[in-house]
Structures are given as C-alpha cells and as structure tokens.
Amino acid sequence: MATSVLVINCGSSSIKYALVSERREDRIYGLAENLGAADARIKGITVGGEPLELSIPYADHAKALETLLARLANYKPQAIGHRVVHGGSLTKAELLTPEIVERIRAATPLAPLHNPAH
C-alpha cells in the first residue's frame, strides 16, 4: 500500500473508519457498530473490494478499536486522523497530546453522547 492515512470517527455506539492512500484501489473502510451490545460487529470493505464482517459481542469502543487496528497492522498508516464532535475551545487540527485529550474530556458536557468515546 502507498502512503496511507487512517481516519476515525467515534460515535456513541459506533466507530467509522477509512484507510485511504494515494492509490484509490487501496481504500479500506467500514464501521464498528452496536458497540456494547450482543450483536456488536465490524463490517466493511477491504483492499480489492472484499467484504469484511467480524462479530465482536459486547465489545466497547476500546476493544473494537484494538480489533480494528490489529486487522490494519500490515498497512502501517503514516498518520491517523480523528474527528471529535466537540473540542470546547479547540477549533483547528491539533496533535494529540495528554493536554489535548484532557481538554476534549473537559468538553464532554457539550457532547455527552459522543465525547466519552474519544
């Protein structure tokens, strides 16, 4: 795979993901859904358009992300982008540091269904 970036969007019970590269045919994307429930699963499309579906019963966000990263380990993304619903006073792209994580956590009352997943 050419230079690639993993993009993640955590919701209240899901994680959307895409691994994009300079070569369009290398695109991988999908969704971890129903997190916390018996029917939690990861589904998506892998390189070459092959479907992916993994059952991950009762997995939370951390377990789903761990499973997803293990599946993508061979692709070695050069960067990871992560969408945050509400960052409080954060208004532009930031390098994720412990201070930035704490500022996102402090903004949880502004997006109580989504920010805890971050």
MOPAC internal coordinates of N, CA, C and O (Angstrom, degrees):
PM7 1SCF
backbone

  N    0.0000 0     0.00 0     0.00 0    0    0    0
  C    1.4531 1     0.00 0     0.00 0    1    0    0
  C    1.5210 1   108.54 1     0.00 0    2    1    0
  O    1.2310 1   120.31 1   -39.62 1    3    2    1
  N    1.3098 1   117.01 1   140.38 1    3    2    1
  C    1.4626 1   123.73 1   177.75 1    5    3    2
  C    1.5333 1   109.23 1   -71.49 1    6    5    3
  O    1.2310 1   120.32 1     2.73 1    7    6    5
  N    1.3208 1   117.00 1  -177.27 1    7    6    5
  C    1.4569 1   121.34 1   176.82 1    9    7    6
  C    1.5243 1   109.26 1   -48.76 1   10    9    7
  O    1.2310 1   120.70 1   -50.33 1   11   10    9
  N    1.3439 1   116.27 1   129.67 1   11   10    9
  C    1.4592 1   119.37 1  -174.60 1   13   11   10
  C    1.5229 1   111.69 1  -135.66 1   14   13   11
  O    1.2310 1   121.56 1   -21.88 1   15   14   13
  N    1.3352 1   114.62 1   158.12 1   15   14   13
  C    1.4559 1   123.41 1   177.93 1   17   15   14
  C    1.5225 1   107.40 1  -131.66 1   18   17   15
  O    1.2310 1   120.43 1   -47.62 1   19   18   17
  N    1.3316 1   116.78 1   132.38 1   19   18   17
  C    1.4534 1   122.39 1   174.43 1   21   19   18
  C    1.5244 1   107.55 1   -94.76 1   22   21   19
  O    1.2310 1   120.58 1   -53.87 1   23   22   21
  N    1.3324 1   116.50 1   126.13 1   23   22   21
  C    1.4602 1   122.22 1   179.73 1   25   23   22
  C    1.5212 1   107.71 1  -114.07 1   26   25   23
  O    1.2310 1   120.58 1   -49.47 1   27   26   25
  N    1.3382 1   116.49 1   130.53 1   27   26   25
  C    1.4631 1   122.43 1  -175.79 1   29   27   26
  C    1.5251 1   109.44 1  -126.58 1   30   29   27
  O    1.2310 1   120.87 1   -38.79 1   31   30   29
  N    1.3448 1   115.93 1   141.21 1   31   30   29
  C    1.4568 1   122.58 1   176.37 1   33   31   30
  C    1.5243 1   106.91 1  -136.17 1   34   33   31
  O    1.2310 1   120.30 1   -75.19 1   35   34   33
  N    1.3355 1   117.03 1   104.81 1   35   34   33
  C    1.4676 1   121.17 1  -179.54 1   37   35   34
  C    1.5202 1   110.30 1   -88.38 1   38   37   35
  O    1.2310 1   120.97 1   -49.39 1   39   38   37
  N    1.3235 1   115.75 1   130.61 1   39   38   37
  C    1.4538 1   121.84 1   174.26 1   41   39   38
  C    1.5159 1   109.42 1  -108.14 1   42   41   39
  O    1.2310 1   120.13 1     9.65 1   43   42   41
  N    1.3051 1   117.36 1  -170.35 1   43   42   41
  C    1.4622 1   120.54 1  -178.28 1   45   43   42
  C    1.5217 1   112.22 1   -68.35 1   46   45   43
  O    1.2310 1   119.62 1   149.46 1   47   46   45
  N    1.3400 1   118.34 1   -30.54 1   47   46   45
  C    1.4697 1   120.66 1   179.10 1   49   47   46
  C    1.5260 1   111.47 1  -139.64 1   50   49   47
  O    1.2310 1   120.80 1  -156.28 1   51   50   49
  N    1.3389 1   116.08 1    23.72 1   51   50   49
  C    1.4633 1   118.84 1  -177.74 1   53   51   50
  C    1.5246 1   111.19 1  -152.06 1   54   53   51
  O    1.2310 1   121.56 1   -15.02 1   55   54   53
  N    1.3175 1   114.62 1   164.98 1   55   54   53
  C    1.4620 1   122.50 1   171.08 1   57   55   54
  C    1.5204 1   106.72 1  -135.80 1   58   57   55
  O    1.2310 1   120.52 1   -61.70 1   59   58   57
  N    1.3145 1   116.62 1   118.30 1   59   58   57
  C    1.4658 1   120.59 1   172.61 1   61   59   58
  C    1.5206 1   106.62 1   -92.86 1   62   61   59
  O    1.2310 1   120.64 1   -37.11 1   63   62   61
  N    1.3253 1   116.38 1   142.89 1   63   62   61
  C    1.4595 1   119.46 1  -178.60 1   65   63   62
  C    1.5233 1   110.84 1  -144.06 1   66   65   63
  O    1.2310 1   121.58 1   -26.05 1   67   66   65
  N    1.3188 1   114.57 1   153.95 1   67   66   65
  C    1.4648 1   121.23 1   173.67 1   69   67   66
  C    1.5176 1   107.58 1  -151.98 1   70   69   67
  O    1.2310 1   120.78 1   -45.49 1   71   70   69
  N    1.3062 1   116.11 1   134.51 1   71   70   69
  C    1.4551 1   122.63 1   171.77 1   73   71   70
  C    1.5159 1   105.04 1  -108.97 1   74   73   71
  O    1.2310 1   120.81 1   -69.17 1   75   74   73
  N    1.3106 1   116.05 1   110.83 1   75   74   73
  C    1.4612 1   120.92 1  -176.01 1   77   75   74
  C    1.5214 1   109.35 1  -113.04 1   78   77   75
  O    1.2310 1   121.25 1   -30.91 1   79   78   77
  N    1.3140 1   115.21 1   149.09 1   79   78   77
  C    1.4599 1   119.52 1  -178.94 1   81   79   78
  C    1.5179 1   110.37 1  -139.44 1   82   81   79
  O    1.2310 1   121.83 1    -2.59 1   83   82   81
  N    1.3083 1   114.10 1   177.41 1   83   82   81
  C    1.4631 1   120.57 1   177.13 1   85   83   82
  C    1.5242 1   111.23 1   -62.60 1   86   85   83
  O    1.2310 1   120.95 1   151.51 1   87   86   85
  N    1.3126 1   115.79 1   -28.49 1   87   86   85
  C    1.4694 1   121.11 1   179.85 1   89   87   86
  C    1.5210 1   108.45 1   -98.79 1   90   89   87
  O    1.2310 1   119.71 1   -67.13 1   91   90   89
  N    1.2847 1   118.15 1   112.87 1   91   90   89
  C    1.4642 1   122.09 1  -175.97 1   93   91   90
  C    1.5282 1   113.37 1   -55.56 1   94   93   91
  O    1.2310 1   119.92 1   146.41 1   95   94   93
  N    1.3098 1   117.76 1   -33.59 1   95   94   93
  C    1.4672 1   119.42 1  -176.78 1   97   95   94
  C    1.5228 1   112.77 1   -70.15 1   98   97   95
  O    1.2310 1   120.09 1   169.69 1   99   98   97
  N    1.3439 1   117.44 1   -10.31 1   99   98   97
  C    1.4623 1   120.72 1   179.11 1  101   99   98
  C    1.5250 1   112.89 1   -89.80 1  102  101   99
  O    1.2310 1   119.19 1  -174.59 1  103  102  101
  N    1.3054 1   119.16 1     5.41 1  103  102  101
  C    1.4662 1   122.15 1  -174.56 1  105  103  102
  C    1.5285 1   111.71 1   -67.42 1  106  105  103
  O    1.2310 1   121.64 1   -46.28 1  107  106  105
  N    1.3270 1   114.46 1   133.72 1  107  106  105
  C    1.4671 1   122.97 1   176.21 1  109  107  106
  C    1.5291 1   106.05 1  -124.24 1  110  109  107
  O    1.2310 1   119.93 1   -44.57 1  111  110  109
  N    1.3286 1   117.73 1   135.43 1  111  110  109
  C    1.4616 1   118.42 1  -179.90 1  113  111  110
  C    1.5210 1   110.26 1  -155.36 1  114  113  111
  O    1.2310 1   121.36 1   -18.04 1  115  114  113
  N    1.3291 1   115.01 1   161.96 1  115  114  113
  C    1.4468 1   118.71 1   177.85 1  117  115  114
  C    1.5111 1   112.68 1   169.94 1  118  117  115
  O    1.2310 1   122.05 1    22.34 1  119  118  117
  N    1.3257 1   113.68 1  -157.66 1  119  118  117
  C    1.4476 1   121.69 1  -170.24 1  121  119  118
  C    1.5221 1   109.57 1  -151.19 1  122  121  119
  O    1.2310 1   120.87 1   -47.10 1  123  122  121
  N    1.3236 1   115.94 1   132.90 1  123  122  121
  C    1.4649 1   121.32 1   165.47 1  125  123  122
  C    1.5222 1   104.04 1   -98.03 1  126  125  123
  O    1.2310 1   120.31 1   -57.36 1  127  126  125
  N    1.3144 1   117.01 1   122.64 1  127  126  125
  C    1.4661 1   119.28 1  -172.71 1  129  127  126
  C    1.5141 1   112.51 1  -130.69 1  130  129  127
  O    1.2310 1   121.52 1   -15.96 1  131  130  129
  N    1.3279 1   114.70 1   164.04 1  131  130  129
  C    1.4685 1   123.29 1   179.74 1  133  131  130
  C    1.5275 1   111.83 1    59.10 1  134  133  131
  O    1.2310 1   120.70 1  -146.68 1  135  134  133
  N    1.3387 1   116.27 1    33.32 1  135  134  133
  C    1.4626 1   119.88 1  -177.25 1  137  135  134
  C    1.5199 1   110.66 1   -59.76 1  138  137  135
  O    1.2310 1   121.29 1   -42.47 1  139  138  137
  N    1.3272 1   115.14 1   137.53 1  139  138  137
  C    1.4512 1   122.16 1  -176.69 1  141  139  138
  C    1.5142 1   113.73 1    91.28 1  142  141  139
  O    1.2310 1   120.01 1   171.40 1  143  142  141
  N    1.3160 1   117.58 1    -8.60 1  143  142  141
  C    1.4655 1   122.30 1  -177.24 1  145  143  142
  C    1.5314 1   111.41 1  -107.77 1  146  145  143
  O    1.2310 1   121.26 1   -14.60 1  147  146  145
  N    1.3190 1   115.20 1   165.40 1  147  146  145
  C    1.4683 1   120.71 1   179.83 1  149  147  146
  C    1.5199 1   111.90 1   -61.87 1  150  149  147
  O    1.2310 1   120.23 1   148.99 1  151  150  149
  N    1.3306 1   117.17 1   -31.01 1  151  150  149
  C    1.4659 1   120.19 1  -177.14 1  153  151  150
  C    1.5392 1   112.97 1   -98.17 1  154  153  151
  O    1.2310 1   120.26 1  -156.41 1  155  154  153
  N    1.3343 1   117.10 1    23.59 1  155  154  153
  C    1.4716 1   120.16 1   177.27 1  157  155  154
  C    1.5228 1   109.25 1   -59.59 1  158  157  155
  O    1.2310 1   121.18 1   -39.32 1  159  158  157
  N    1.3411 1   115.34 1   140.68 1  159  158  157
  C    1.4624 1   118.85 1  -178.39 1  161  159  158
  C    1.5202 1   110.30 1  -158.56 1  162  161  159
  O    1.2310 1   121.80 1   -17.88 1  163  162  161
  N    1.3212 1   114.15 1   162.12 1  163  162  161
  C    1.4593 1   121.92 1   171.31 1  165  163  162
  C    1.5118 1   105.96 1  -112.72 1  166  165  163
  O    1.2310 1   120.76 1   -50.33 1  167  166  165
  N    1.3200 1   116.16 1   129.67 1  167  166  165
  C    1.4584 1   119.42 1   175.74 1  169  167  166
  C    1.5188 1   108.33 1  -137.38 1  170  169  167
  O    1.2310 1   121.42 1   -30.25 1  171  170  169
  N    1.3113 1   114.89 1   149.75 1  171  170  169
  C    1.4510 1   117.82 1  -179.39 1  173  171  170
  C    1.5098 1   112.33 1   177.11 1  174  173  171
  O    1.2310 1   121.76 1    17.99 1  175  174  173
  N    1.3219 1   114.23 1  -162.01 1  175  174  173
  C    1.4573 1   122.79 1  -179.61 1  177  175  174
  C    1.5234 1   107.47 1  -124.42 1  178  177  175
  O    1.2310 1   120.34 1   -47.61 1  179  178  177
  N    1.3224 1   116.95 1   132.39 1  179  178  177
  C    1.4572 1   121.97 1   179.68 1  181  179  178
  C    1.5294 1   109.75 1  -101.15 1  182  181  179
  O    1.2310 1   121.09 1    -1.01 1  183  182  181
  N    1.3318 1   115.53 1   178.99 1  183  182  181
  C    1.4685 1   120.56 1   178.78 1  185  183  182
  C    1.5220 1   109.07 1   -53.36 1  186  185  183
  O    1.2310 1   120.46 1   -44.15 1  187  186  185
  N    1.3038 1   116.73 1   135.85 1  187  186  185
  C    1.4583 1   121.53 1  -179.35 1  189  187  186
  C    1.5084 1   113.63 1    84.68 1  190  189  187
  O    1.2310 1   120.10 1  -176.90 1  191  190  189
  N    1.3406 1   117.42 1     3.10 1  191  190  189
  C    1.4531 1   120.51 1   177.33 1  193  191  190
  C    1.5142 1   115.06 1    83.25 1  194  193  191
  O    1.2310 1   120.17 1  -169.66 1  195  194  193
  N    1.3338 1   117.28 1    10.34 1  195  194  193
  C    1.4667 1   120.49 1   179.26 1  197  195  194
  C    1.5303 1   110.14 1   -72.34 1  198  197  195
  O    1.2310 1   120.07 1   -45.31 1  199  198  197
  N    1.3386 1   117.47 1   134.69 1  199  198  197
  C    1.4611 1   119.56 1   178.56 1  201  199  198
  C    1.5274 1   111.59 1   -73.20 1  202  201  199
  O    1.2310 1   121.21 1   -29.82 1  203  202  201
  N    1.3218 1   115.30 1   150.18 1  203  202  201
  C    1.4606 1   122.55 1   177.08 1  205  203  202
  C    1.5174 1   107.66 1  -127.64 1  206  205  203
  O    1.2310 1   120.21 1   -46.51 1  207  206  205
  N    1.3165 1   117.20 1   133.49 1  207  206  205
  C    1.4560 1   121.36 1   171.56 1  209  207  206
  C    1.5210 1   108.16 1  -147.62 1  210  209  207
  O    1.2310 1   121.25 1   -59.19 1  211  210  209
  N    1.3362 1   115.22 1   120.81 1  211  210  209
  C    1.4616 1   122.26 1   179.39 1  213  211  210
  C    1.5185 1   109.14 1  -125.59 1  214  213  211
  O    1.2310 1   120.28 1   -49.52 1  215  214  213
  N    1.3070 1   117.07 1   130.48 1  215  214  213
  C    1.4519 1   121.37 1   174.28 1  217  215  214
  C    1.5281 1   108.18 1   -83.77 1  218  217  215
  O    1.2310 1   120.20 1   -49.91 1  219  218  217
  N    1.3317 1   117.22 1   130.09 1  219  218  217
  C    1.4669 1   122.04 1   178.00 1  221  219  218
  C    1.5364 1   108.29 1  -134.43 1  222  221  219
  O    1.2310 1   120.24 1  -113.42 1  223  222  221
  N    1.3415 1   117.15 1    66.58 1  223  222  221
  C    1.4596 1   121.28 1  -173.63 1  225  223  222
  C    1.5282 1   113.12 1   -50.50 1  226  225  223
  O    1.2310 1   120.93 1   -47.84 1  227  226  225
  N    1.3302 1   115.83 1   132.16 1  227  226  225
  C    1.4630 1   125.39 1   175.89 1  229  227  226
  C    1.5281 1   114.10 1    60.72 1  230  229  227
  O    1.2310 1   119.69 1  -166.62 1  231  230  229
  N    1.3227 1   118.19 1    13.38 1  231  230  229
  C    1.4673 1   120.30 1   178.98 1  233  231  230
  C    1.5258 1   110.25 1   -65.39 1  234  233  231
  O    1.2310 1   121.28 1   -40.29 1  235  234  233
  N    1.3283 1   115.16 1   139.71 1  235  234  233
  C    1.4611 1   119.79 1   172.86 1  237  235  234
  C    1.5323 1   108.50 1   -92.37 1  238  237  235
  O    1.2310 1   120.19 1     5.03 1  239  238  237
  N    1.3239 1   117.24 1  -174.97 1  239  238  237
  C    1.4640 1   120.70 1  -179.13 1  241  239  238
  C    1.5274 1   111.53 1   -58.65 1  242  241  239
  O    1.2310 1   120.59 1   136.57 1  243  242  241
  N    1.3354 1   116.49 1   -43.43 1  243  242  241
  C    1.4703 1   120.22 1  -177.23 1  245  243  242
  C    1.5256 1   111.03 1   -62.45 1  246  245  243
  O    1.2310 1   120.16 1   134.37 1  247  246  245
  N    1.3313 1   117.31 1   -45.63 1  247  246  245
  C    1.4716 1   120.63 1  -179.35 1  249  247  246
  C    1.5273 1   110.85 1   -67.22 1  250  249  247
  O    1.2310 1   120.18 1   139.51 1  251  250  249
  N    1.3174 1   117.26 1   -40.49 1  251  250  249
  C    1.4688 1   120.19 1   178.89 1  253  251  250
  C    1.5224 1   110.42 1   -63.13 1  254  253  251
  O    1.2310 1   120.35 1   136.64 1  255  254  253
  N    1.3288 1   116.93 1   -43.36 1  255  254  253
  C    1.4620 1   120.43 1   179.76 1  257  255  254
  C    1.5253 1   110.65 1   -66.41 1  258  257  255
  O    1.2310 1   120.29 1   139.95 1  259  258  257
  N    1.3210 1   117.06 1   -40.05 1  259  258  257
  C    1.4731 1   121.09 1   176.35 1  261  259  258
  C    1.5311 1   110.62 1   -59.67 1  262  261  259
  O    1.2310 1   120.28 1   134.68 1  263  262  261
  N    1.3189 1   117.07 1   -45.32 1  263  262  261
  C    1.4667 1   121.96 1   178.84 1  265  263  262
  C    1.5219 1   110.82 1   -63.63 1  266  265  263
  O    1.2310 1   120.88 1   135.85 1  267  266  265
  N    1.3158 1   115.92 1   -44.15 1  267  266  265
  C    1.4588 1   120.99 1   179.87 1  269  267  266
  C    1.5306 1   111.45 1   -63.23 1  270  269  267
  O    1.2310 1   120.15 1   133.65 1  271  270  269
  N    1.3274 1   117.32 1   -46.35 1  271  270  269
  C    1.4652 1   120.56 1  -179.88 1  273  271  270
  C    1.5243 1   111.56 1   -63.38 1  274  273  271
  O    1.2310 1   120.20 1   144.36 1  275  274  273
  N    1.3239 1   117.22 1   -35.64 1  275  274  273
  C    1.4685 1   120.09 1   176.42 1  277  275  274
  C    1.5246 1   110.42 1   -63.43 1  278  277  275
  O    1.2310 1   120.32 1   140.52 1  279  278  277
  N    1.3359 1   117.00 1   -39.48 1  279  278  277
  C    1.4745 1   120.75 1   179.07 1  281  279  278
  C    1.5280 1   111.94 1   -67.84 1  282  281  279
  O    1.2310 1   120.39 1   152.52 1  283  282  281
  N    1.3319 1   116.85 1   -27.48 1  283  282  281
  C    1.4656 1   121.27 1  -176.72 1  285  283  282
  C    1.5304 1   113.29 1   -99.44 1  286  285  283
  O    1.2310 1   120.02 1  -178.36 1  287  286  285
  N    1.3243 1   117.56 1     1.64 1  287  286  285
  C    1.4682 1   121.60 1  -173.63 1  289  287  286
  C    1.5253 1   113.55 1   -55.11 1  290  289  287
  O    1.2310 1   119.76 1   142.55 1  291  290  289
  N    1.3090 1   118.07 1   -37.45 1  291  290  289
  C    1.4700 1   120.92 1  -178.17 1  293  291  290
  C    1.5192 1   113.31 1   -67.71 1  294  293  291
  O    1.2310 1   119.97 1   162.25 1  295  294  293
  N    1.3223 1   117.66 1   -17.75 1  295  294  293
  C    1.4625 1   120.84 1  -175.58 1  297  295  294
  C    1.5262 1   113.34 1   -87.99 1  298  297  295
  O    1.2310 1   120.01 1   163.24 1  299  298  297
  N    1.3134 1   117.58 1   -16.76 1  299  298  297
  C    1.4656 1   123.78 1   174.49 1  301  299  298
  C    1.5335 1   113.99 1    44.25 1  302  301  299
  O    1.2310 1   120.04 1  -110.77 1  303  302  301
  N    1.3341 1   117.53 1    69.23 1  303  302  301
  C    1.4652 1   118.77 1   178.45 1  305  303  302
  C    1.5303 1   111.25 1   -61.39 1  306  305  303
  O    1.2310 1   120.89 1   -36.30 1  307  306  305
  N    1.3131 1   115.91 1   143.70 1  307  306  305
  C    1.4584 1   120.77 1   179.95 1  309  307  306
  C    1.5299 1   112.07 1   -81.54 1  310  309  307
  O    1.2310 1   120.46 1   162.57 1  311  310  309
  N    1.3224 1   116.73 1   -17.43 1  311  310  309
  C    1.4645 1   121.11 1   179.12 1  313  311  310
  C    1.5202 1   109.02 1  -154.48 1  314  313  311
  O    1.2310 1   121.24 1   -20.46 1  315  314  313
  N    1.3303 1   115.23 1   159.54 1  315  314  313
  C    1.4580 1   121.60 1   175.74 1  317  315  314
  C    1.5230 1   107.44 1  -128.78 1  318  317  315
  O    1.2310 1   120.87 1   -51.86 1  319  318  317
  N    1.3219 1   115.95 1   128.14 1  319  318  317
  C    1.4582 1   121.68 1   174.96 1  321  319  318
  C    1.5159 1   108.70 1  -108.19 1  322  321  319
  O    1.2310 1   120.33 1   -39.39 1  323  322  321
  N    1.3327 1   116.97 1   140.61 1  323  322  321
  C    1.4512 1   120.93 1  -176.35 1  325  323  322
  C    1.5219 1   109.33 1  -135.13 1  326  325  323
  O    1.2310 1   120.46 1   -57.28 1  327  326  325
  N    1.3013 1   116.73 1   122.72 1  327  326  325
  C    1.4640 1   121.69 1   178.88 1  329  327  326
  C    1.5224 1   109.03 1   -83.71 1  330  329  327
  O    1.2310 1   120.90 1   -46.51 1  331  330  329
  N    1.3128 1   115.88 1   133.49 1  331  330  329
  C    1.4590 1   122.39 1   176.85 1  333  331  330
  C    1.5266 1   107.50 1  -116.00 1  334  333  331
  O    1.2310 1   120.09 1   -47.17 1  335  334  333
  N    1.3304 1   117.43 1   132.83 1  335  334  333
  C    1.4611 1   121.06 1  -177.85 1  337  335  334
  C    1.5251 1   110.96 1   -64.67 1  338  337  335
  O    1.2310 1   120.27 1   131.21 1  339  338  337
  N    1.3363 1   117.09 1   -48.79 1  339  338  337
  C    1.4653 1   119.43 1   179.81 1  341  339  338
  C    1.5190 1   109.60 1  -143.22 1  342  341  339
  O    1.2310 1   120.81 1   -60.62 1  343  342  341
  N    1.3071 1   116.05 1   119.38 1  343  342  341
  C    1.4604 1   122.00 1  -179.99 1  345  343  342
  C    1.5146 1   113.10 1  -105.08 1  346  345  343
  O    1.2310 1   119.95 1  -163.03 1  347  346  345
  N    1.3281 1   117.70 1    16.97 1  347  346  345
  C    1.4616 1   119.56 1  -178.83 1  349  347  346
  C    1.5168 1   109.70 1    63.88 1  350  349  347
  O    1.2310 1   120.59 1    60.21 1  351  350  349
  N    1.3279 1   116.47 1  -119.79 1  351  350  349
  C    1.4676 1   120.94 1  -178.30 1  353  351  350
  C    1.5243 1   113.05 1   -80.05 1  354  353  351
  O    1.2310 1   119.71 1   175.80 1  355  354  353
  N    1.3251 1   118.16 1    -4.20 1  355  354  353
  C    1.4683 1   121.33 1   177.75 1  357  355  354
  C    1.5280 1   108.20 1   -76.49 1  358  357  355
  O    1.2310 1   120.17 1   -57.55 1  359  358  357
  N    1.3085 1   117.29 1   122.45 1  359  358  357
  C    1.4639 1   120.23 1  -174.76 1  361  359  358
  C    1.5214 1   113.97 1  -126.80 1  362  361  359
  O    1.2310 1   120.23 1  -174.81 1  363  362  361
  N    1.3276 1   117.17 1     5.19 1  363  362  361
  C    1.4687 1   120.31 1   179.56 1  365  363  362
  C    1.5198 1   108.67 1  -143.69 1  366  365  363
  O    1.2310 1   120.69 1    -7.56 1  367  366  365
  N    1.3085 1   116.28 1   172.44 1  367  366  365
  C    1.4657 1   120.60 1   177.55 1  369  367  366
  C    1.5240 1   109.43 1   -59.79 1  370  369  367
  O    1.2310 1   120.72 1   -40.74 1  371  370  369
  N    1.3162 1   116.23 1   139.26 1  371  370  369
  C    1.4604 1   122.50 1  -178.91 1  373  371  370
  C    1.5218 1   109.69 1  -134.82 1  374  373  371
  O    1.2310 1   120.81 1   -33.16 1  375  374  373
  N    1.3195 1   116.06 1   146.84 1  375  374  373
  C    1.4555 1   121.07 1   170.01 1  377  375  374
  C    1.5177 1   106.85 1   -72.82 1  378  377  375
  O    1.2310 1   120.01 1   -49.95 1  379  378  377
  N    1.3177 1   117.60 1   130.05 1  379  378  377
  C    1.4559 1   121.18 1  -176.19 1  381  379  378
  C    1.5271 1   110.37 1   -73.30 1  382  381  379
  O    1.2310 1   121.04 1   -64.68 1  383  382  381
  N    1.3203 1   115.61 1   115.32 1  383  382  381
  C    1.4640 1   123.56 1   177.77 1  385  383  382
  C    1.5245 1   107.40 1  -126.43 1  386  385  383
  O    1.2310 1   119.23 1   -12.69 1  387  386  385
  N    1.3360 1   119.07 1   167.31 1  387  386  385
  C    1.4674 1   119.43 1   176.30 1  389  387  386
  C    1.5369 1   112.48 1   -56.07 1  390  389  387
  O    1.2310 1   119.81 1   143.58 1  391  390  389
  N    1.3279 1   117.96 1   -36.42 1  391  390  389
  C    1.4637 1   121.04 1   178.54 1  393  391  390
  C    1.5299 1   111.13 1   -64.91 1  394  393  391
  O    1.2310 1   120.22 1   137.28 1  395  394  393
  N    1.3205 1   117.18 1   -42.72 1  395  394  393
  C    1.4698 1   120.83 1   179.66 1  397  395  394
  C    1.5273 1   109.95 1   -66.16 1  398  397  395
  O    1.2310 1   120.15 1   138.32 1  399  398  397
  N    1.3253 1   117.32 1   -41.68 1  399  398  397
  C    1.4720 1   120.84 1   177.52 1  401  399  398
  C    1.5250 1   109.50 1   -58.40 1  402  401  399
  O    1.2310 1   120.00 1   136.15 1  403  402  401
  N    1.3237 1   117.60 1   -43.85 1  403  402  401
  C    1.4630 1   121.06 1   179.70 1  405  403  402
  C    1.5280 1   111.35 1   -64.38 1  406  405  403
  O    1.2310 1   120.07 1   142.01 1  407  406  405
  N    1.3140 1   117.47 1   -37.99 1  407  406  405
  C    1.4654 1   120.32 1   178.35 1  409  407  406
  C    1.5324 1   110.78 1   -66.91 1  410  409  407
  O    1.2310 1   120.21 1   143.55 1  411  410  409
  N    1.3215 1   117.20 1   -36.45 1  411  410  409
  C    1.4721 1   120.47 1   176.12 1  413  411  410
  C    1.5262 1   109.66 1   -66.47 1  414  413  411
  O    1.2310 1   120.47 1   136.82 1  415  414  413
  N    1.3374 1   116.71 1   -43.18 1  415  414  413
  C    1.4741 1   120.00 1   177.87 1  417  415  414
  C    1.5253 1   111.01 1   -61.02 1  418  417  415
  O    1.2310 1   120.51 1   140.84 1  419  418  417
  N    1.3324 1   116.64 1   -39.16 1  419  418  417
  C    1.4644 1   120.67 1  -179.85 1  421  419  418
  C    1.5281 1   111.58 1   -64.71 1  422  421  419
  O    1.2310 1   120.16 1   156.64 1  423  422  421
  N    1.3172 1   117.30 1   -23.36 1  423  422  421
  C    1.4684 1   121.66 1   179.49 1  425  423  422
  C    1.5274 1   112.44 1   -87.53 1  426  425  423
  O    1.2310 1   119.48 1  -176.62 1  427  426  425
  N    1.3167 1   118.60 1     3.38 1  427  426  425
  C    1.4640 1   121.95 1  -178.00 1  429  427  426
  C    1.5309 1   113.29 1   -53.51 1  430  429  427
  O    1.2310 1   118.46 1   140.68 1  431  430  429
  N    1.3456 1   120.55 1   -39.32 1  431  430  429
  C    1.4706 1   118.45 1   178.04 1  433  431  430
  C    1.5304 1   113.59 1   -59.41 1  434  433  431
  O    1.2310 1   120.06 1   158.41 1  435  434  433
  N    1.3281 1   117.50 1   -21.59 1  435  434  433
  C    1.4617 1   121.07 1   179.37 1  437  435  434
  C    1.5296 1   112.44 1   -80.80 1  438  437  435
  O    1.2310 1   120.28 1   159.90 1  439  438  437
  N    1.3344 1   117.06 1   -20.10 1  439  438  437
  C    1.4743 1   122.20 1   179.31 1  441  439  438
  C    1.5300 1   108.07 1  -148.40 1  442  441  439
  O    1.2310 1   120.18 1  -113.07 1  443  442  441
  N    1.3420 1   117.26 1    66.93 1  443  442  441
  C    1.4648 1   120.69 1  -171.75 1  445  443  442
  C    1.5260 1   115.55 1   -65.45 1  446  445  443
  O    1.2310 1   119.45 1   157.81 1  447  446  445
  N    1.3204 1   118.65 1   -22.19 1  447  446  445
  C    1.4641 1   120.19 1   178.70 1  449  447  446
  C    1.5231 1   112.37 1   -84.19 1  450  449  447
  O    1.2310 1   119.78 1   155.28 1  451  450  449
  N    1.3270 1   118.03 1   -24.72 1  451  450  449
  C    1.4596 1   120.82 1  -173.64 1  453  451  450
  C    1.5250 1   114.45 1  -109.62 1  454  453  451
  O    1.2310 1   119.60 1   136.12 1  455  454  453
  N    1.3222 1   118.37 1   -43.88 1  455  454  453
  C    1.4587 1   119.28 1  -173.85 1  457  455  454
  C    1.5244 1   115.10 1   -60.03 1  458  457  455
  O    1.2310 1   118.40 1   145.51 1  459  458  457
  N    1.3372 1   120.66 1   -34.49 1  459  458  457
  C    1.4662 1   117.80 1   178.93 1  461  459  458
  C    1.5329 1   113.62 1   -57.61 1  462  461  459
  O    1.2310 1   119.81 1   154.00 1  463  462  461
  N    1.3160 1   117.98 1   -26.00 1  463  462  461
  C    1.4694 1   120.86 1   179.29 1  465  463  462
  C    1.5192 1   111.89 1   -71.32 1  466  465  463
  O    1.2310 1   120.06 1   162.24 1  467  466  465
  N    1.3204 1   117.49 1   -17.76 1  467  466  465
  C    1.4564 1   120.88 1  -177.92 1  469  467  466
  C    1.5034 1   109.55 1   -83.70 1  470  469  467
  O    1.2310 1   120.10 1   180.00 1  471  470  469

